[in-house]
């Protein structure tokens, strides 16, 4: 990794660490309030159980933080990089490296949460489905990163328009497709269709997820290459 990308990565990691400390602080405050409330009400309390709850809740918070953070990092990273003379290519590479780091951190936080949560049931329960969890994290991070980079192309007005109208339109289209399918096909036709699809549904799902990840990755690159500095 050259020095220019390292400089951008240092900026991203500082921002990530500060935001993560805020997440930790919020979790710590709520955990402390929970302990104080139990002490005041003289409720039954186990220190081990409370520590377990804190670790589990903090792990969930890290998962949410790591997926949402890429929504807000694209334009600040681009603006900071351009102002200090970095190329779009280096900015995109630094963003890609940060996405990889966030994916690893989220997945490890999920593993830690499972180990603590299922400690009495055995380690094999904590590691069940970790492969699918990693796939879900990759898909989630890339999708939110693509949305964040896409929003960075828009001015404030269009952000509001697309931010509100986009989900409404997506739900309308999805509802219309579901209604069309169930109105057009009878129950027997649907049963036959799903029977054929389920014959190799794992292969279909893997293929779809791979294509989706590649599409999101390509959109991130395209958006970073077309991003411009804004006045708003």
FIDRENKE-343120 format. One line per 3 residues: number of its first residue (from 1); for each residue x, z, y of N, C-alpha, C, O. Coordinates in nm, 3 decimals, m for minus. Each point is the difference from the previous one (the first is absolute). Layout:
<atoms>
NUM	X:Z:Y:X:Z:Y:X:Z:Y:X:Z:Y; ...
</atoms>
This chain:
<atoms>
1	0.085:0.000:m0.119:m0.085:0.000:0.119:0.088:0.000:0.124:0.084:0.089:0.017; m0.102:m0.190:0.072:0.086:m0.007:0.116:m0.039:0.105:0.104:m0.102:0.068:m0.013; 0.186:m0.057:0.117:m0.019:0.107:0.098:m0.129:m0.017:0.081:m0.062:0.098:0.039
4	0.022:m0.223:m0.015:m0.120:m0.023:0.079:m0.124:0.048:m0.075:m0.087:0.066:0.057; 0.080:m0.098:m0.186:m0.113:0.047:m0.079:0.006:0.152:m0.015:m0.103:0.066:0.002; 0.223:m0.012:m0.016:0.016:0.146:m0.011:m0.051:0.070:0.126:m0.061:0.106:m0.008
7	0.087:m0.166:0.126:m0.049:0.058:0.124:m0.151:0.005:0.005:m0.059:0.099:0.042; m0.004:m0.209:m0.085:m0.146:m0.002:m0.004:m0.054:0.099:m0.103:m0.100:0.067:0.024; 0.167:m0.058:m0.139:m0.043:0.093:m0.103:0.011:0.145:0.048:m0.087:0.081:m0.031
10	0.191:m0.050:0.104:0.014:0.136:0.055:m0.118:0.033:0.092:m0.052:0.112:m0.003; 0.011:m0.210:0.085:m0.114:0.022:0.089:m0.128:0.025:m0.080:m0.077:0.091:0.031; 0.056:m0.174:m0.134:m0.121:0.014:m0.082:0.001:0.134:m0.074:m0.103:0.068:m0.006
13	0.218:m0.030:m0.049:0.007:0.123:m0.078:m0.019:0.122:0.089:m0.061:0.099:m0.042; 0.114:m0.103:0.164:m0.023:0.113:0.091:m0.148:0.015:0.031:m0.054:0.111:m0.001; m0.012:m0.222:0.027:m0.143:0.003:0.026:m0.076:0.050:m0.123:m0.095:0.077:0.012
16	0.137:m0.123:m0.129:m0.066:0.042:m0.124:0.017:0.149:m0.024:m0.096:0.068:m0.038; 0.217:m0.018:0.058:0.027:0.142:m0.023:m0.080:0.087:0.097:m0.057:0.102:m0.039; 0.052:m0.142:0.167:m0.076:0.077:0.097:m0.148:0.002:m0.035:m0.065:0.104:0.008
19	0.010:m0.219:m0.047:m0.141:m0.004:m0.039:m0.025:0.081:m0.127:m0.105:0.062:m0.014; 0.202:m0.064:m0.079:m0.014:0.078:m0.122:0.006:0.150:0.028:m0.071:0.078:m0.063; 0.154:m0.039:0.159:0.006:0.141:0.039:m0.133:0.045:0.062:m0.042:0.114:m0.019
22	m0.022:m0.203:0.093:m0.131:0.032:0.055:m0.101:0.020:m0.112:m0.080:0.094:0.003; 0.084:m0.182:m0.103:m0.090:0.013:m0.115:0.026:0.133:m0.071:m0.094:0.070:m0.038; 0.222:m0.036:0.019:0.035:0.126:m0.065:m0.050:0.119:0.083:m0.055:0.095:m0.055
25	0.074:m0.102:0.187:m0.043:0.109:0.086:m0.151:0.021:m0.004:m0.047:0.113:m0.005; m0.029:m0.223:0.006:m0.146:0.011:m0.006:m0.042:0.063:m0.132:m0.087:0.087:m0.003; 0.149:m0.130:m0.108:m0.032:0.058:m0.130:0.036:0.148:m0.005:m0.074:0.080:m0.057
28	0.188:m0.044:0.118:0.043:0.139:m0.001:m0.095:0.088:0.080:m0.031:0.112:m0.040; m0.016:m0.164:0.153:m0.094:0.077:0.084:m0.131:0.025:m0.075:m0.049:0.112:m0.002; m0.005:m0.216:m0.058:m0.126:0.017:m0.073:0.018:0.092:m0.121:m0.089:0.078:m0.033
31	0.205:m0.089:m0.033:0.028:0.088:m0.114:0.009:0.145:0.045:m0.053:0.089:m0.066; 0.122:m0.065:0.179:0.012:0.136:0.054:m0.136:0.055:0.040:m0.029:0.117:m0.024; m0.054:m0.200:0.087:m0.135:0.045:0.037:m0.082:0.034:m0.123:m0.079:0.095:0.002
34	0.097:m0.171:m0.108:m0.071:0.028:m0.126:0.044:0.135:m0.055:m0.083:0.079:m0.046; 0.214:m0.052:0.050:0.051:0.129:m0.050:m0.052:0.115:0.086:m0.045:0.102:m0.054; 0.049:m0.117:0.184:m0.047:0.105:0.091:m0.148:0.028:m0.022:m0.042:0.116:m0.003
37	m0.038:m0.222:m0.012:m0.143:0.017:m0.023:m0.026:0.076:m0.130:m0.089:0.085:m0.005; 0.164:m0.117:m0.098:m0.018:0.071:m0.127:0.041:0.147:0.011:m0.062:0.087:m0.060; 0.168:m0.061:0.139:0.042:0.138:0.019:m0.105:0.078:0.079:m0.028:0.116:m0.032
40	m0.029:m0.177:0.133:m0.102:0.068:0.082:m0.127:0.026:m0.080:m0.065:0.103:0.018; 0.029:m0.196:m0.105:m0.122:0.017:m0.080:0.028:0.070:m0.133:m0.091:0.022:m0.079; 0.220:0.013:0.056:0.040:0.070:m0.122:m0.041:m0.078:m0.126:m0.041:0.058:m0.100
43	0.052:m0.189:0.109:m0.031:m0.085:m0.115:0.116:0.004:m0.099:0.114:0.027:0.035; m0.148:m0.056:m0.160:0.105:m0.004:m0.103:0.096:m0.114:0.031:m0.042:m0.112:0.032; 0.171:0.141:m0.040:0.100:m0.101:0.037:0.121:0.012:m0.091:0.050:0.109:m0.026
46	m0.005:m0.224:m0.022:0.122:m0.007:m0.080:0.103:m0.078:0.079:m0.025:m0.113:0.043; 0.142:0.173:m0.024:0.105:m0.067:0.078:0.043:m0.130:m0.066:0.023:m0.100:0.067; m0.012:0.103:m0.200:0.038:m0.122:m0.072:m0.105:m0.109:0.018:0.032:m0.117:0.021
49	m0.160:0.158:m0.030:m0.107:m0.096:0.017:m0.004:m0.057:0.141:m0.025:m0.120:0.018; 0.050:0.205:0.082:m0.002:m0.047:0.138:0.117:m0.095:0.027:m0.015:m0.099:0.071; 0.132:0.129:m0.127:0.115:m0.090:0.015:m0.027:m0.134:m0.067:0.037:m0.106:0.052
52	m0.103:0.112:m0.169:m0.036:m0.124:m0.069:m0.095:m0.084:0.086:0.016:m0.121:0.012; m0.115:0.188:0.048:m0.094:m0.071:0.086:0.071:m0.064:0.119:m0.032:m0.112:0.041; 0.130:0.184:0.015:0.073:m0.054:0.115:0.078:m0.125:m0.039:m0.003:m0.100:0.071
55	0.074:0.106:m0.184:0.079:m0.114:m0.044:m0.090:m0.120:m0.031:0.032:m0.113:0.036; m0.144:0.138:m0.104:m0.091:m0.108:m0.035:m0.058:m0.064:0.126:m0.003:m0.122:0.012; m0.043:0.205:0.082:m0.058:m0.053:0.124:0.104:m0.074:0.083:m0.029:m0.103:0.062
58	0.152:0.156:m0.060:0.106:m0.067:0.074:0.035:m0.134:m0.064:0.027:m0.098:0.069; m0.029:0.094:m0.204:0.024:m0.126:m0.070:m0.105:m0.105:0.033:0.032:m0.117:0.021; m0.158:0.160:m0.016:m0.108:m0.093:0.036:0.018:m0.048:0.144:m0.023:m0.117:0.031
61	0.063:0.209:0.058:0.022:m0.037:0.140:0.112:m0.102:0.015:m0.009:m0.092:0.081; 0.115:0.109:m0.161:0.111:m0.097:0.004:m0.049:m0.137:m0.046:0.037:m0.102:0.058; m0.120:0.099:m0.162:m0.053:m0.128:m0.047:m0.081:m0.068:0.110:0.016:m0.120:0.024
64	m0.102:0.194:0.043:m0.081:m0.058:0.108:0.089:m0.042:0.116:m0.016:m0.108:0.056; 0.112:0.196:m0.019:0.093:m0.030:0.110:0.079:m0.126:m0.027:0.014:m0.085:0.088; 0.040:0.072:m0.210:0.085:m0.113:m0.031:m0.072:m0.132:m0.003:0.059:m0.105:0.026
67	m0.189:0.108:m0.058:m0.077:m0.124:m0.004:m0.046:m0.039:0.140:m0.003:m0.118:0.035; m0.034:0.218:0.047:m0.052:m0.029:0.134:0.111:m0.033:0.099:m0.021:m0.081:0.090; 0.139:0.141:m0.105:0.109:m0.019:0.096:0.034:m0.146:0.027:0.022:m0.036:0.116
70	m0.017:m0.052:m0.220:0.032:m0.142:0.028:m0.100:m0.068:0.094:0.031:m0.104:0.058; m0.152:0.161:m0.044:m0.097:m0.057:0.093:0.050:0.004:0.145:m0.033:m0.088:0.080; 0.112:0.190:m0.048:0.036:0.026:0.139:0.146:m0.027:0.033:0.041:0.017:0.115
73	0.039:m0.058:m0.213:0.143:m0.008:0.022:0.045:m0.140:0.042:0.108:m0.014:0.059; m0.187:m0.089:m0.088:0.047:m0.138:0.016:0.035:m0.032:0.146:0.112:m0.042:0.029; m0.207:0.061:0.062:0.029:m0.040:0.138:0.105:0.089:0.067:0.087:m0.054:0.068
76	m0.092:0.189:m0.082:0.108:0.081:0.059:0.138:m0.039:m0.051:0.096:m0.002:0.076; m0.086:m0.030:m0.206:0.128:m0.044:m0.056:0.042:m0.132:0.061:0.116:m0.017:0.040; m0.208:m0.078:m0.031:0.031:m0.131:0.058:0.041:0.015:0.147:0.100:m0.059:0.043
79	m0.175:0.137:0.035:0.029:0.017:0.142:0.137:0.065:0.020:0.078:m0.045:0.084; m0.050:0.151:m0.160:0.128:0.069:0.013:0.114:m0.093:m0.039:0.104:m0.003:0.068; m0.122:m0.074:m0.177:0.106:m0.089:m0.046:0.029:m0.112:0.098:0.116:m0.030:0.027
82	m0.222:m0.034:0.027:0.018:m0.109:0.096:0.068:0.050:0.127:0.088:m0.067:0.054; m0.129:0.183:m0.006:0.057:0.055:0.123:0.149:0.027:m0.014:0.074:m0.006:0.099; m0.028:0.037:m0.221:0.142:0.028:m0.021:0.073:m0.117:m0.063:0.111:0.016:m0.050
85	m0.172:m0.135:0.054:0.071:m0.122:m0.038:0.007:m0.030:m0.148:0.085:m0.078:m0.043; m0.172:0.137:m0.037:m0.001:m0.030:m0.144:m0.080:m0.128:m0.025:m0.094:m0.030:0.073; 0.131:m0.043:m0.177:m0.074:m0.122:m0.035:m0.126:0.036:m0.078:m0.011:0.108:m0.057
88	m0.084:m0.202:0.057:m0.123:0.022:m0.076:0.031:0.019:m0.149:m0.064:0.080:m0.068; 0.163:m0.154:0.020:0.038:0.010:m0.142:0.046:0.141:m0.033:m0.041:0.057:m0.101; 0.128:0.000:0.186:0.048:0.136:m0.025:m0.114:0.103:0.012:m0.004:0.097:m0.076
91	m0.087:m0.120:0.170:m0.114:0.092:0.015:m0.087:m0.004:m0.124:m0.045:0.104:m0.049; 0.021:m0.224:m0.003:m0.082:m0.014:m0.120:0.070:0.064:m0.121:m0.065:0.067:m0.080; 0.195:m0.088:0.068:0.074:0.061:m0.112:m0.005:0.153:0.008:m0.018:0.067:m0.102
94	0.034:m0.012:0.223:m0.008:0.145:0.016:m0.139:0.051:m0.036:m0.013:0.105:m0.063; m0.090:m0.178:0.103:m0.137:0.038:m0.035:m0.021:m0.004:m0.151:m0.063:0.089:m0.057; 0.117:m0.193:m0.008:m0.013:m0.013:m0.145:0.070:0.116:m0.071:m0.054:0.056:m0.095
97	0.174:m0.022:0.141:0.073:0.113:m0.060:m0.078:0.130:0.017:m0.003:0.082:m0.091; m0.059:m0.064:0.208:m0.077:0.122:0.023:m0.122:0.006:m0.092:m0.037:0.107:m0.047; m0.026:m0.223:0.022:m0.114:m0.003:m0.092:0.041:0.043:m0.140:m0.073:0.073:m0.067
100	0.190:m0.119:0.022:0.050:0.041:m0.131:0.022:0.151:m0.005:m0.036:0.064:m0.098; 0.095:m0.008:0.203:0.025:0.144:0.005:m0.131:0.077:m0.002:m0.013:0.098:m0.072; m0.085:m0.143:0.151:m0.130:0.068:0.002:m0.068:m0.006:m0.136:m0.059:0.098:m0.043
103	0.068:m0.212:m0.025:m0.061:m0.013:m0.133:0.063:0.101:m0.096:m0.072:0.066:m0.075; 0.205:m0.054:0.077:0.069:0.094:m0.089:m0.040:0.144:0.034:m0.027:0.079:m0.090; 0.024:m0.046:0.220:m0.035:0.137:0.041:m0.143:0.034:m0.041:m0.025:0.110:m0.051
106	m0.068:m0.201:0.072:m0.139:0.025:m0.037:m0.012:0.021:m0.151:m0.068:0.092:m0.045; 0.133:m0.178:m0.032:m0.008:0.009:m0.146:0.062:0.130:m0.050:m0.055:0.064:m0.090; 0.168:m0.023:0.146:0.063:0.126:m0.040:m0.087:0.119:0.040:m0.010:0.098:m0.074
109	m0.052:m0.106:0.192:m0.091:0.107:0.043:m0.119:0.011:m0.095:m0.046:0.109:m0.032; m0.004:m0.224:m0.012:m0.111:m0.001:m0.096:0.044:0.061:m0.133:m0.076:0.076:m0.061; 0.197:m0.109:0.016:0.052:0.057:m0.124:0.016:0.151:0.013:m0.039:0.074:m0.091
112	0.097:m0.027:0.202:0.017:0.144:0.022:m0.134:0.071:0.002:m0.015:0.107:m0.059; m0.083:m0.167:0.126:m0.134:0.059:0.006:m0.058:0.013:m0.140:m0.060:0.103:m0.033; 0.076:m0.207:m0.051:m0.052:0.004:m0.136:0.071:0.105:m0.085:m0.064:0.072:m0.077
115	0.196:m0.063:0.091:0.077:0.099:m0.078:m0.046:0.141:0.033:m0.018:0.082:m0.089; m0.001:m0.055:0.217:m0.044:0.134:0.041:m0.145:0.024:m0.039:m0.035:0.109:m0.044; m0.049:m0.211:0.059:m0.143:0.015:m0.027:m0.028:0.015:m0.148:m0.091:0.073:m0.040
118	0.171:m0.143:m0.045:m0.025:0.003:m0.145:0.108:0.078:m0.075:0.027:m0.027:m0.117; 0.036:0.123:0.184:0.112:0.070:m0.062:m0.042:0.076:m0.126:0.081:0.016:m0.092; m0.204:0.030:0.086:m0.045:0.075:m0.116:m0.043:m0.091:m0.114:m0.013:0.045:m0.114
121	m0.009:m0.173:0.143:m0.048:m0.094:m0.102:0.113:m0.078:m0.064:m0.021:m0.067:m0.101; 0.141:0.074:0.158:0.113:m0.072:m0.056:0.042:m0.117:0.086:m0.080:m0.056:0.075; 0.207:0.019:m0.087:0.057:m0.105:0.084:m0.062:m0.135:m0.029:m0.010:m0.085:0.089
124	m0.032:0.062:m0.215:m0.053:m0.132:m0.034:m0.129:m0.030:0.074:m0.031:m0.116:0.028; m0.046:0.220:0.005:m0.121:m0.022:0.080:0.036:m0.038:0.144:m0.070:m0.080:0.062; 0.179:0.137:m0.011:0.040:m0.029:0.138:0.051:m0.141:0.017:m0.006:m0.056:0.109
127	0.056:m0.004:m0.218:0.058:m0.134:0.010:m0.095:m0.108:m0.050:0.036:m0.118:m0.002; m0.156:0.156:m0.037:m0.097:m0.100:m0.044:m0.036:m0.093:0.116:m0.032:0.046:0.110; 0.036:m0.175:m0.135:m0.043:m0.096:0.100:0.092:m0.018:0.119:m0.042:m0.053:0.103
130	0.167:0.097:m0.114:0.091:m0.012:0.114:0.031:m0.145:0.034:0.025:m0.034:0.116; m0.027:m0.052:m0.219:0.024:m0.142:0.027:m0.109:m0.059:0.087:0.029:m0.071:0.096; m0.154:0.100:m0.129:m0.111:m0.048:0.081:0.000:0.065:0.138:m0.037:m0.064:0.098
133	0.079:0.190:m0.092:0.010:0.067:0.130:0.101:m0.071:0.089:m0.023:m0.018:0.120; 0.136:m0.023:m0.178:0.100:m0.073:0.077:m0.054:m0.133:0.049:0.022:m0.039:0.114; m0.095:m0.031:m0.203:m0.060:m0.128:0.040:m0.098:0.022:0.115:m0.003:m0.077:0.096
136	m0.079:0.183:m0.106:m0.097:0.029:0.105:0.069:0.030:0.133:m0.046:m0.043:0.105; 0.157:0.118:m0.111:0.075:0.032:0.122:0.057:m0.127:0.063:m0.009:m0.019:0.121; 0.068:m0.068:m0.204:0.058:m0.125:0.050:m0.108:m0.085:0.067:0.020:m0.050:0.110
139	m0.134:0.034:m0.178:m0.107:m0.081:0.056:m0.053:0.060:0.129:m0.024:m0.072:0.097; 0.007:0.205:m0.095:m0.052:0.065:0.120:0.094:m0.010:0.119:m0.043:m0.032:0.110; 0.171:0.059:m0.133:0.098:m0.004:0.109:0.013:m0.142:0.055:0.001:m0.019:0.121
142	0.010:m0.080:m0.210:0.015:m0.138:0.046:m0.125:m0.048:0.076:0.011:m0.070:0.100; m0.128:0.108:m0.150:m0.124:m0.042:0.067:m0.010:0.060:0.140:m0.030:m0.070:0.096; 0.054:0.202:m0.085:m0.008:0.065:0.131:0.110:m0.050:0.093:m0.022:m0.012:0.120
145	0.140:m0.018:m0.176:0.109:m0.053:0.083:m0.036:m0.139:0.054:0.030:m0.032:0.115; m0.095:m0.050:m0.199:m0.042:m0.133:0.046:m0.106:0.011:0.108:0.004:m0.074:0.098; m0.099:0.167:m0.114:m0.103:0.020:0.101:0.063:0.048:0.131:m0.036:m0.046:0.108
148	0.132:0.141:m0.119:0.066:0.050:0.119:0.079:m0.107:0.072:m0.002:m0.007:0.123; 0.073:m0.078:m0.198:0.076:m0.108:0.062:m0.094:m0.104:0.061:0.031:m0.058:0.104; m0.146:0.034:m0.170:m0.097:m0.093:0.055:m0.060:0.051:0.129:m0.019:m0.076:0.095
151	m0.012:0.205:m0.089:m0.054:0.059:0.122:0.102:m0.004:0.113:m0.037:m0.005:0.117; 0.165:0.007:m0.151:0.104:m0.004:0.103:0.001:m0.133:0.074:0.057:m0.010:0.109; m0.119:m0.093:m0.166:m0.008:m0.129:0.067:m0.111:m0.004:0.105:m0.003:m0.089:0.084
154	m0.088:0.186:m0.090:m0.119:m0.004:0.083:0.014:0.087:0.124:0.075:0.097:0.001; m0.148:m0.134:0.104:m0.007:0.087:0.117:m0.105:0.109:m0.025:m0.065:0.002:m0.105; 0.050:0.087:0.201:m0.086:0.115:m0.021:m0.146:m0.040:m0.026:m0.066:0.059:m0.086
157	0.017:m0.160:0.160:m0.139:m0.042:m0.016:m0.026:m0.050:m0.141:m0.098:0.039:m0.064; 0.187:m0.128:0.016:m0.021:m0.056:m0.133:0.021:0.102:m0.110:m0.056:m0.015:m0.109; 0.136:0.117:0.135:0.012:0.107:m0.098:m0.133:0.071:m0.022:m0.038:0.029:m0.114
160	m0.033:m0.003:0.225:m0.131:0.064:m0.012:m0.100:m0.092:m0.069:m0.077:0.044:m0.085; 0.080:m0.172:0.122:m0.095:m0.094:m0.058:0.021:m0.013:m0.151:m0.095:0.011:m0.077; 0.219:m0.035:0.036:0.029:m0.019:m0.143:m0.007:0.133:m0.075:m0.046:0.004:m0.114
163	0.093:0.105:0.179:m0.003:0.130:m0.066:m0.139:0.046:m0.035:m0.021:0.067:m0.101; m0.078:m0.102:0.186:m0.138:0.038:m0.028:m0.073:m0.110:m0.077:m0.069:0.027:m0.098; 0.085:m0.152:0.143:m0.073:m0.110:m0.062:0.053:m0.039:m0.137:m0.076:m0.044:m0.086
166	0.209:0.060:0.065:0.059:m0.039:m0.129:m0.058:0.075:m0.118:m0.047:m0.064:m0.094; 0.049:0.197:0.094:m0.059:0.074:m0.113:m0.149:m0.027:m0.018:m0.048:m0.010:m0.113; m0.026:m0.002:0.225:m0.143:m0.030:m0.010:m0.022:m0.135:m0.069:m0.084:m0.013:m0.089
169	0.161:m0.088:0.132:m0.011:m0.133:m0.060:0.041:0.002:m0.147:m0.063:m0.066:m0.083; 0.169:0.142:0.051:0.047:0.007:m0.139:m0.106:0.063:m0.090:m0.025:m0.050:m0.110; m0.038:0.160:0.155:m0.105:0.063:m0.079:m0.122:m0.092:m0.014:m0.064:m0.003:m0.105
172	0.032:m0.071:0.211:m0.113:m0.093:m0.006:0.026:m0.110:m0.103:m0.088:m0.033:m0.080; 0.210:m0.024:0.083:0.034:m0.107:m0.095:0.000:0.054:m0.143:m0.051:m0.064:m0.091; 0.110:0.185:0.073:0.005:0.059:m0.134:m0.141:0.028:m0.053:m0.030:m0.029:m0.115
175	m0.056:0.086:0.202:m0.137:0.027:m0.042:m0.076:m0.128:m0.033:m0.078:m0.004:m0.095; 0.101:m0.100:0.175:m0.067:m0.128:m0.024:0.044:m0.061:m0.133:m0.082:m0.055:m0.074; 0.213:0.064:0.044:0.050:m0.054:m0.126:m0.058:0.075:m0.120:m0.040:m0.061:m0.099
178	0.036:0.193:0.109:m0.055:0.079:m0.111:m0.148:m0.032:m0.019:m0.045:m0.016:m0.114; m0.030:0.007:0.224:m0.142:m0.032:m0.010:m0.021:m0.140:m0.056:m0.091:m0.022:m0.080; 0.176:m0.074:0.122:m0.010:m0.137:m0.050:0.025:m0.007:m0.150:m0.069:m0.071:m0.073
181	0.169:0.146:0.028:0.034:m0.001:m0.142:m0.116:0.054:m0.084:m0.038:m0.061:m0.100; m0.017:0.176:0.141:m0.103:0.063:m0.080:m0.136:m0.067:0.013:m0.086:0.015:m0.087; 0.066:m0.090:0.196:m0.125:m0.075:0.015:0.007:m0.133:m0.074:m0.098:m0.044:m0.060
184	0.215:m0.020:0.063:0.016:m0.132:m0.061:0.004:0.007:m0.152:m0.057:m0.084:m0.068; 0.126:0.187:0.015:0.020:0.009:m0.145:m0.088:0.111:m0.057:m0.016:0.106:0.060; m0.041:m0.134:m0.177:m0.077:0.105:m0.068:0.095:0.093:m0.073:0.121:m0.024:m0.004
187	m0.175:0.130:m0.055:0.083:0.103:m0.063:0.080:m0.055:m0.117:0.114:0.040:m0.023; m0.174:m0.133:m0.053:0.071:m0.056:m0.115:0.118:m0.086:0.045:0.107:0.005:m0.061; m0.127:m0.083:0.168:0.109:m0.084:0.052:0.113:0.086:0.053:0.117:m0.030:m0.020
190	m0.154:0.139:0.090:0.103:0.092:0.050:0.075:0.065:m0.115:0.122:0.015:0.006; m0.195:0.024:m0.110:0.065:0.063:m0.116:0.097:m0.095:m0.066:0.111:0.040:m0.038; m0.152:m0.166:0.023:0.089:m0.101:m0.060:0.123:m0.024:0.087:0.111:m0.016:m0.050
193	m0.133:0.013:0.184:0.111:m0.023:0.093:0.102:0.112:m0.009:0.120:m0.025:m0.011; m0.168:0.150:0.016:0.093:0.113:m0.006:0.064:0.015:m0.138:0.112:0.050:m0.011; m0.182:m0.094:m0.094:0.059:0.003:m0.133:0.117:m0.096:m0.009:0.103:0.033:m0.059
196	m0.117:m0.152:0.118:0.110:m0.096:0.002:0.114:0.051:0.087:0.117:m0.011:m0.037; m0.152:0.067:0.153:0.103:0.049:0.091:0.076:0.117:m0.059:0.122:0.009:0.017; m0.192:0.080:m0.088:0.064:0.119:m0.054:0.091:m0.032:m0.117:0.077:0.086:m0.044
199	m0.085:m0.209:m0.009:0.086:m0.039:m0.110:0.147:0.011:0.038:0.085:0.037:m0.081; m0.056:m0.068:0.206:0.138:0.011:0.047:0.001:0.055:0.143:0.069:m0.052:0.087; m0.147:0.160:m0.066:m0.016:0.049:0.137:0.128:0.061:0.054:0.022:m0.002:0.121
202	0.064:0.057:m0.207:0.126:0.058:0.046:0.090:m0.108:0.058:0.064:0.021:0.104; m0.058:m0.137:m0.171:0.081:m0.109:0.052:m0.052:m0.051:0.132:0.078:m0.032:0.090; m0.210:0.023:m0.078:m0.061:m0.043:0.126:0.032:0.098:0.111:0.034:m0.040:0.112
205	m0.046:0.170:m0.142:0.025:0.103:0.101:0.146:m0.001:0.044:0.028:0.005:0.120; 0.065:m0.011:m0.215:0.142:m0.006:0.035:0.030:m0.122:0.087:0.073:0.009:0.098; m0.130:m0.123:m0.136:0.023:m0.121:0.078:m0.054:0.012:0.142:0.065:m0.041:0.095
208	m0.186:0.097:m0.082:m0.060:0.016:0.132:0.084:0.093:0.086:0.025:m0.030:0.117; 0.019:0.144:m0.173:0.079:0.096:0.077:0.133:m0.060:0.044:0.047:0.025:0.111; 0.015:m0.103:m0.200:0.127:m0.064:0.036:m0.019:m0.101:0.113:0.078:m0.003:0.095
211	m0.182:m0.079:m0.107:m0.028:m0.099:0.105:m0.033:0.070:0.132:0.045:m0.043:0.106; m0.122:0.151:m0.113:m0.038:0.073:0.122:0.123:0.059:0.068:0.014:m0.009:0.122; 0.077:0.070:m0.202:0.122:0.059:0.057:0.086:m0.108:0.066:0.053:0.021:0.109
214	m0.040:m0.136:m0.175:0.079:m0.109:0.059:m0.065:m0.051:0.128:0.070:m0.030:0.097; m0.202:0.021:m0.096:m0.071:m0.046:0.119:0.021:0.096:0.117:0.026:m0.043:0.112; m0.039:0.174:m0.138:0.019:0.099:0.106:0.144:m0.002:0.051:0.024:0.011:0.120
217	0.072:m0.026:m0.211:0.141:m0.005:0.038:0.027:m0.122:0.088:0.072:0.008:0.099; m0.131:m0.121:m0.138:0.017:m0.121:0.080:m0.064:0.012:0.138:0.055:m0.049:0.098; m0.173:0.114:m0.091:m0.064:0.019:0.129:0.082:0.089:0.092:0.008:m0.024:0.120
220	0.052:0.128:m0.177:0.085:0.088:0.080:0.114:m0.080:0.063:0.029:0.015:0.118; 0.036:m0.100:m0.199:0.108:m0.083:0.051:m0.051:m0.094:0.110:0.062:m0.013:0.105; m0.174:m0.053:m0.131:m0.056:m0.095:0.097:m0.034:0.070:0.131:0.029:m0.052:0.108
223	m0.091:0.170:m0.116:m0.040:0.071:0.122:0.121:0.046:0.081:m0.001:m0.006:0.122; 0.106:0.053:m0.191:0.119:0.044:0.072:0.071:m0.117:0.067:0.058:0.016:0.108; m0.062:m0.132:m0.170:0.065:m0.116:0.060:m0.076:m0.055:0.121:0.057:m0.072:0.082
226	m0.187:0.107:m0.072:m0.081:m0.052:0.111:m0.034:0.109:0.103:m0.072:m0.027:0.097; 0.122:0.146:m0.116:m0.033:0.111:0.089:0.062:m0.020:0.138:0.111:m0.052:0.012; m0.184:0.093:0.093:0.049:m0.013:0.136:m0.017:0.133:0.072:m0.087:0.080:m0.035
229	0.171:m0.056:0.136:m0.015:0.120:0.081:m0.127:m0.011:0.086:m0.033:m0.107:0.052; m0.038:0.219:m0.039:m0.124:0.003:0.076:0.015:0.095:0.119:0.087:0.088:0.002; m0.172:m0.107:0.096:0.000:0.089:0.117:m0.090:0.122:m0.021:0.016:0.101:0.069
232	m0.110:m0.112:m0.164:m0.090:0.112:m0.019:0.051:0.092:m0.111:m0.063:0.101:m0.031
</atoms>
